[in-house]
């Protein structure tokens, strides 16, 4: 009887404990359901705890490119591209620095930090789960969430760390889609020649939407568009190129010419100098001295391009050739690689810099001290590298012979006492002249501030001749470019 009573007591105790066991609290993350409601696109993430927006440090300045929250300019915050994986998880790409980095979790320390990486093996996937009016962002398949609650800071910014999810506001994020805020079309050159390939560039915020643009041409017999904005110039004339994304449309006129289309770039006049130099006012180069690359007016010795005639001349010939700088990034066109030549891109190739991702910052090495070996290694044409030839003891006959095999133009180096200058000679006006000493040439002079002084004028009408007092006798050497046998 005692044994039965003892067994009943045990069963009764277990019965009383069962409700307590079943009522044991679950982790807050256990009740979260992956939302799956966020389509692939660009968003901002605002932390519910501190009310601030998710941003990332530039990898150039902070190794690891840590994530942090801050009130960004105009309360916009950094744009984050959410890419949907096959299993419904997300990979997150901050759109600064060209969007080439994605998030991963630091794998050491008590509070692992949210970092950026471009190593595919290191990148993390995330589950985005709705929790009330906000979302929890968890490492895929775990209960570890993005949080600002650790108290860790860097440069007085609250760092985002990876913490066990508790449901506190510091671990919740308001995720809002980014609407198109700017949309502009640009071309590098004012005109392109028949049978050449060029491009119309879309500057779009958010940049991710570029992949959704549809392109069209008003006259496909003149300009035939490709799906990425590049086009083939088929015949002389004008065509309106239209780009459409969502319900927004932009157009630009493209001119195709049937005669050699020579490029003129001024080393001084940034706003109307044949190129987009006016957008470079925040770009500096450091090489013993710290100066802007170019300023938006003629002002001696305050900018590198004040004496940048060599780089401007190389840029003209490279653009005439259709050569491209394969490695760089040009923030003016939001273009990564395969850059069309102008003085800024040529300065990047000349120094080996990859370029800035924003409109202000500092690059290194002397941008105007011409390094022909470096330039021909960095520029490519038809997938092949270039070579250069520099010839001395220049005569009009030698220049004419060089033009016969190099219709893209010949770079001429001139010296007048201690002064030195470079121009591009593009064609001979009177090739039928019996005496080569009577040859006259069309030049493109980077020293000019007005088109009438340097854009396709005779040498005798150029600013080099009329104002700087250079003569044919001043011509010291010529430089030409050719295709190398070696592929890039």
C-alpha positions in Angstrom: 0.0 0.0 0.0 2.8 2.4 0.9 4.5 1.5 -2.4 1.3 2.4 -4.4 0.9 5.6 -2.4 4.5 6.6 -3.2 4.0 5.9 -6.9 0.8 8.1 -6.9 2.8 10.8 -5.2 5.4 10.7 -7.9 2.8 10.8 -10.7 1.0 13.7 -9.0 4.3 15.7 -8.7 5.0 15.0 -12.4 1.5 16.2 -13.4 2.0 19.4 -11.4 5.4 20.0 -13.1 4.3 19.3 -16.7 2.5 22.7 -17.1 5.6 24.5 -15.8 7.8 22.6 -18.3 5.5 23.3 -21.2 5.3 27.0 -20.2 9.1 27.5 -20.3 9.8 30.6 -22.5 11.1 30.1 -26.0 13.8 32.3 -27.5 12.3 35.4 -29.2 13.8 34.3 -32.5 12.0 30.9 -32.4 8.7 32.6 -33.2 10.0 34.7 -36.1 8.9 33.7 -39.6 11.0 34.6 -42.6 8.9 37.2 -44.3 9.8 36.7 -48.0 7.9 39.8 -48.7 10.9 42.0 -49.7 11.5 41.8 -53.4 15.1 42.1 -54.8 15.9 45.8 -54.9 17.5 48.7 -53.1 16.5 49.7 -49.6 17.5 51.8 -46.6 17.6 50.2 -43.1 16.8 52.4 -40.1 17.5 51.0 -36.6 14.4 51.0 -34.4 16.5 51.5 -31.3 18.5 54.6 -32.1 16.4 55.8 -35.1 19.5 56.0 -37.2 20.3 54.7 -40.7 22.7 51.8 -41.5 25.9 53.0 -43.3 29.3 51.5 -43.9 32.8 52.8 -43.7 34.8 53.1 -46.8 37.2 50.2 -47.2 40.0 52.5 -48.2 39.9 54.2 -44.8 38.7 51.5 -42.4 39.9 48.0 -43.0 36.9 45.8 -42.9 34.4 48.5 -43.9 32.4 48.1 -40.7 28.7 48.7 -40.6 27.4 51.5 -38.3 24.3 53.7 -37.8 24.3 57.4 -38.3 22.2 60.2 -39.6 23.5 60.5 -43.1 23.3 63.7 -45.2 19.7 64.6 -45.9 18.7 61.6 -43.8 19.0 59.4 -46.8 21.3 56.7 -45.4 23.3 54.3 -47.5 21.5 52.3 -50.1 21.5 48.6 -49.6 20.9 46.1 -52.4 19.1 43.1 -51.2 19.7 40.2 -53.6 17.4 37.2 -53.1 19.0 33.7 -53.1 17.4 30.5 -54.4 16.5 29.5 -50.8 14.8 32.8 -50.0 17.6 34.2 -47.9 19.3 37.5 -48.8 22.8 38.8 -49.6 23.2 42.5 -48.8 25.4 44.8 -50.9 26.1 48.3 -49.6 26.0 50.6 -52.7 28.9 52.8 -51.7 32.3 52.0 -53.4 30.5 50.9 -56.6 28.5 48.2 -54.8 31.4 45.7 -55.2 31.3 44.6 -51.5 28.8 42.6 -49.6 28.3 42.0 -45.9 29.8 39.2 -43.8 30.2 38.6 -40.1 33.5 39.1 -38.4 34.4 35.6 -37.1 36.2 36.6 -33.8 35.5 38.5 -30.6 32.7 38.5 -28.2 30.6 40.9 -30.3 31.5 40.1 -34.0 31.1 43.1 -36.2 29.2 43.5 -39.5 31.8 43.9 -42.2 32.2 44.2 -45.9 34.1 41.8 -48.2 34.4 41.0 -51.9 35.6 37.4 -51.3 32.7 35.1 -52.3 33.7 32.5 -49.8 33.4 35.0 -46.9 30.1 36.5 -47.7 27.1 35.9 -45.4 23.5 35.2 -46.2 20.7 36.7 -44.1 17.1 35.8 -43.1 14.9 38.9 -42.9 12.0 38.2 -40.6 9.1 40.5 -39.7 8.7 41.4 -36.1 5.8 43.7 -35.6 6.2 46.8 -37.7 9.9 46.2 -38.3 12.3 43.4 -39.3 14.9 41.3 -37.7 18.0 40.6 -39.9 19.5 37.2 -38.8 22.4 35.3 -40.1 20.9 32.6 -42.3 19.9 29.5 -40.3 20.8 31.1 -36.9 19.3 33.2 -34.1 22.1 35.8 -34.4 20.8 39.3 -35.5 22.2 42.6 -36.6 22.2 44.9 -33.5 23.3 48.3 -32.3 22.9 47.3 -28.6 26.5 46.1 -27.8 27.8 49.6 -27.1 30.7 49.2 -29.4 31.7 52.4 -31.3 34.2 53.6 -33.8 34.8 57.3 -34.6 31.8 57.9 -32.3 29.5 55.8 -34.5 27.5 52.9 -33.1 28.9 49.8 -34.7 26.5 47.1 -35.9 27.4 43.7 -34.3 26.0 40.2 -34.5 24.1 39.3 -31.3 21.7 36.6 -30.1 18.2 37.9 -30.9 16.3 39.1 -27.9 13.6 41.1 -29.6 14.9 44.5 -28.3 14.5 47.5 -30.5 18.2 47.8 -31.1 17.9 44.5 -33.1 14.9 45.6 -35.3 15.1 47.5 -38.5 12.6 49.6 -40.5 13.4 48.6 -44.1 12.1 51.0 -46.8 12.5 50.8 -50.6 14.6 53.5 -52.3 12.7 55.4 -55.1 14.5 56.8 -58.1 15.8 60.2 -57.1 18.0 61.2 -60.1 18.2 60.1 -63.7 20.5 61.6 -66.3 22.1 60.6 -69.6 25.6 61.5 -70.7 28.0 60.9 -73.6 31.8 61.3 -73.4 32.2 62.8 -76.9 30.1 65.4 -78.7 30.2 63.4 -82.0 31.2 59.9 -83.0 32.5 58.6 -86.3 30.7 56.1 -88.6 31.6 52.5 -87.9 32.7 53.1 -84.3 31.3 51.8 -81.0 30.5 54.2 -78.2 28.0 54.5 -75.3 25.3 56.5 -73.7 25.8 56.5 -69.9 22.9 56.5 -67.5 23.5 58.2 -64.1 20.8 56.7 -62.0 20.1 56.7 -58.2 19.8 54.0 -57.1 22.5 52.7 -59.5 21.1 49.1 -59.2 18.2 50.2 -61.4 20.5 50.6 -64.4 20.0 46.9 -65.0 16.3 47.5 -65.6 16.8 50.3 -68.2 15.4 49.7 -71.7 17.2 51.5 -74.5 15.9 52.7 -77.9 17.1 54.7 -80.9 14.9 57.0 -83.0 16.8 56.0 -86.1 18.4 52.5 -86.0 20.0 53.2 -89.4 22.2 55.8 -87.6 22.5 54.5 -84.1 21.9 50.9 -83.1 21.5 50.4 -79.4 22.6 47.5 -77.3 20.9 46.5 -74.0 23.6 48.1 -71.8 23.6 51.6 -73.4 26.5 50.9 -75.8 25.8 51.5 -79.5 27.2 51.1 -83.0 27.3 54.2 -85.2 26.1 52.9 -88.6 25.7 56.0 -90.7 26.1 59.8 -90.6 23.2 61.7 -89.0 21.5 62.3 -85.7 19.4 60.0 -83.6 17.6 60.4 -80.3 18.6 57.8 -77.7 15.9 57.1 -75.1 16.3 55.3 -71.8 13.3 54.1 -69.8 13.1 52.6 -66.3 9.8 52.2 -64.6 7.7 55.2 -65.5 10.7 57.5 -66.0 12.2 58.4 -69.4 15.3 60.4 -70.4 16.6 61.2 -73.9 19.8 62.5 -75.5 20.8 63.3 -79.1 23.7 61.4 -80.6 25.5 62.9 -83.6 27.4 60.6 -86.1 29.7 62.1 -88.6 31.1 60.5 -91.8 34.4 62.3 -91.7 37.2 61.7 -89.2 35.9 62.8 -85.9 38.7 64.4 -84.0 38.6 65.1 -80.3 39.6 68.4 -78.7 40.3 68.6 -74.9 41.4 71.9 -73.3 43.8 71.6 -70.4 42.3 74.8 -68.9 38.7 75.3 -69.7 36.9 72.6 -67.7 33.3 73.8 -68.3 33.5 74.1 -72.1 36.8 72.3 -72.8 35.4 69.4 -74.8 35.1 67.1 -71.7 33.4 66.8 -68.3 36.2 68.5 -66.4 33.8 70.7 -64.5 32.7 67.8 -62.4 36.3 67.2 -61.0 36.6 70.2 -58.7 36.8 67.9 -55.7 39.5 65.6 -57.1 43.1 66.1 -55.7 46.4 64.5 -56.6 49.3 64.4 -54.1 52.8 64.2 -55.5 55.0 66.2 -53.2 52.5 69.0 -53.5 48.7 68.8 -53.0 46.7 70.3 -55.8 43.3 69.9 -57.5 43.4 68.0 -60.7 41.6 70.8 -62.6 39.7 73.9 -61.6 36.7 75.5 -63.3 38.6 78.5 -64.7 42.0 79.5 -66.0 44.1 80.1 -62.9 47.9 79.5 -63.2 49.6 77.0 -61.0 46.6 76.2 -58.8 45.8 72.9 -60.6 47.8 70.1 -62.1 46.2 70.5 -65.6 47.5 74.1 -65.9 50.6 72.3 -67.3 48.8 69.2 -68.4 49.2 69.6 -72.2 50.9 66.2 -72.6 48.1 64.3 -70.8 45.4 66.2 -72.7 47.1 65.4 -76.0 47.4 61.7 -75.2 43.8 61.7 -74.2 42.7 63.2 -77.6 44.6 60.5 -79.6 43.4 57.7 -77.3 39.8 58.8 -77.7 40.3 59.1 -81.5 41.6 55.6 -81.5 38.7 54.3 -79.4 41.2 52.9 -76.8 39.8 52.2 -73.3 41.2 52.1 -69.8 40.1 48.6 -68.6 40.8 48.9 -64.9 39.5 52.2 -63.6 36.2 53.6 -62.2 34.8 56.9 -63.3 32.3 58.4 -60.9 31.2 61.0 -63.4 29.5 58.2 -65.5 29.3 55.6 -62.7 31.3 53.4 -65.0 33.5 50.5 -63.7 36.1 49.5 -66.3 36.3 50.0 -70.0 36.6 53.8 -69.6 36.6 56.1 -72.6 39.6 58.4 -72.8 39.6 62.0 -71.6 42.3 63.9 -69.5 41.0 62.6 -66.2 40.9 58.9 -67.3 44.3 59.3 -69.0 45.7 60.7 -65.7 44.3 57.6 -63.9 46.0 55.3 -66.5 49.2 57.4 -66.3 49.5 57.0 -62.5 47.9 53.5 -62.2 45.2 54.9 -60.0 41.8 53.1 -60.2 39.9 56.4 -59.5 37.6 57.8 -56.9 34.1 56.3 -56.3 32.8 59.7 -55.2 33.2 63.3 -56.5 35.8 64.3 -53.9 39.0 62.7 -52.6 42.7 62.4 -53.1 44.7 60.3 -55.5 48.5 59.8 -55.6 51.5 60.3 -58.0 52.0 63.0 -60.5 49.1 62.9 -63.0 50.6 65.0 -65.7 54.2 63.7 -65.8 53.7 61.5 -68.9 54.7 57.9 -68.5 54.3 56.4 -72.0 55.2 52.9 -70.9 52.6 52.9 -68.2 49.9 54.5 -70.5 50.4 51.9 -73.3 50.2 49.1 -70.7 46.9 50.4 -69.2 45.1 51.4 -72.4 43.7 48.7 -74.7 42.3 48.6 -78.2 40.3 45.6 -79.5 41.5 43.6 -76.4 45.2 44.2 -77.2 47.8 46.4 -75.6 49.4 49.4 -77.3 52.9 50.3 -78.2 54.4 53.8 -78.7 57.1 55.2 -80.9 58.8 58.5 -80.3 60.8 60.0 -83.2 63.2 62.9 -83.0 64.6 65.3 -85.6 61.1 66.3 -86.8 60.4 67.7 -90.2 57.1 68.5 -92.0 57.8 65.5 -94.3 58.1 63.2 -91.3 54.9 64.5 -89.8 53.0 64.0 -93.1 54.3 60.4 -93.4 53.3 59.6 -89.8 49.8 61.0 -90.5 49.5 58.7 -93.5 49.7 55.6 -91.2 48.1 57.2 -88.1 45.0 59.1 -89.1 43.9 59.3 -85.4 46.6 62.0 -85.0 50.2 62.5 -84.1 51.3 64.0 -80.8 54.0 66.7 -81.3 56.4 67.8 -78.5 57.6 71.4 -78.9 60.3 73.3 -77.1 60.8 77.0 -76.9 63.8 77.8 -74.8 63.0 76.4 -71.3 59.3 76.1 -72.2 57.7 72.9 -73.4 54.3 72.1 -75.0 52.4 69.3 -76.6 49.7 69.4 -79.4 48.0 66.9 -81.7 48.4 67.3 -85.4 45.5 65.6 -87.1 45.7 66.1 -90.9 47.6 67.8 -93.7 45.7 70.6 -95.5 47.7 70.5 -98.7 49.1 67.0 -99.2 49.5 67.7 -103.0 52.2 70.3 -102.3 55.3 69.6 -104.4 57.7 70.7 -101.7 57.1 69.1 -98.2 58.3 72.4 -96.7 55.0 73.9 -97.9 52.8 71.4 -96.0 50.3 73.0 -93.6 48.6 71.1 -90.8 45.3 71.1 -88.8 46.0 70.9 -85.1 44.2 70.3 -81.8 45.8 72.5 -79.1 45.1 71.8 -75.4 46.4 75.2 -74.4 43.4 76.9 -76.0 40.6 78.3 -73.8 38.4 78.8 -76.8 37.5 76.4 -79.6 38.5 79.0 -82.1 42.1 78.9 -80.8 42.6 75.1 -80.7 39.7 72.9 -82.0 40.7 71.9 -85.5 42.5 75.1 -86.5 45.6 75.5 -88.6 48.9 75.5 -86.7 49.3 79.2 -87.7 45.9 80.0 -86.1 46.5 78.1 -82.9 47.2 79.7 -79.5 50.6 77.8 -79.5 51.6 79.8 -82.6 50.0 83.1 -82.0 50.4 83.6 -78.3 53.0 81.1 -77.1 55.3 81.7 -80.1 56.0 78.1 -81.0 57.0 77.5 -84.6 57.6 74.5 -86.8 61.3 74.8 -85.8 60.1 74.3 -82.2 58.9 70.8 -83.0 61.3 68.4 -81.2 59.7 65.0 -81.5 56.5 63.1 -82.5 54.7 60.3 -80.7 52.5 57.7 -82.3 50.6 54.6 -81.0 50.2 51.2 -82.6 48.6 47.9 -81.6 50.9 45.5 -79.8 51.0 41.8 -80.6 50.3 41.0 -77.0 46.8 40.6 -75.8 45.6 42.6 -72.8 
